[in-house]
Every structure is written in structure tokens, then in C-alpha cells.
Amino acid sequence: MTEVLRGAVWRIPTVGRDRTVLVVQHNAVIRHHAGGIACVLVQEVEDALDTLLTVPITQPVRGVVMASDIHQFRPVRFEQGKCLGYLAAEDMESVAQALRAALDL
């Protein structure tokens, strides 16, 4: 299995359907606290608005990262899923800013 790392976009199975998610949890926390992996949902759409809480992306999938839609998924979901690639550093920084806004950090 591909190692789960911050900035990776995965398609993972969930109840009822597959979801596309972006891993936002710190790599050290993923490695040392195996309970769940913090992710935000990625809505795969052609045209996406850039707002305070959303970040449009084009790679590795076309869509919008929803910073206010944070979930934790068990590592087994990633074992059953597929890594689609990694967000560019500048896109990940935009996601980090949106997360800070969403969480008032």
C-alpha cells in the first residue's frame, strides 16, 4: 500500500459510495496515532468557485477542496482505496489557509 501522507488525494470506499479526499493531518500524527486520518472532501466538478472555505484544484483531480468538510477515516479505508496523486505546494498552502479560516486558528 502507498503510504498515507499529508497533501495526498485519495479515492476511498465509504458507506454507499467512494469519496475523494485530501489528507490534511500532519505526517507524524498519521504514523504514530493510527486511530483515524484527518481529511477534507474534494468535490470533483469542472468549474469551482474560490471562496474563503473552498480551494479549486486541477491536479491530481479537477474539483474543489471543501475546507469546512473535515472527516476522519480509518486507515483500512486507505488500504482499500487508491492514491490519485499529490496537491502542488501552493495549492496545499491555500488549503491550509482555508482550514485556518474554517477553524478560526
Secondary structure, DSSP 8 states (H G I E B T S, - for coil): -----TTEEEEEEETTEEEEEEE-S-HHHHHH-TT-EEEEEEE--SS---BTTEEEE-SSSSEEEEEEEEEEE-HHHHHSSEEEEE--HHHHHHHHHHHHHHHT-
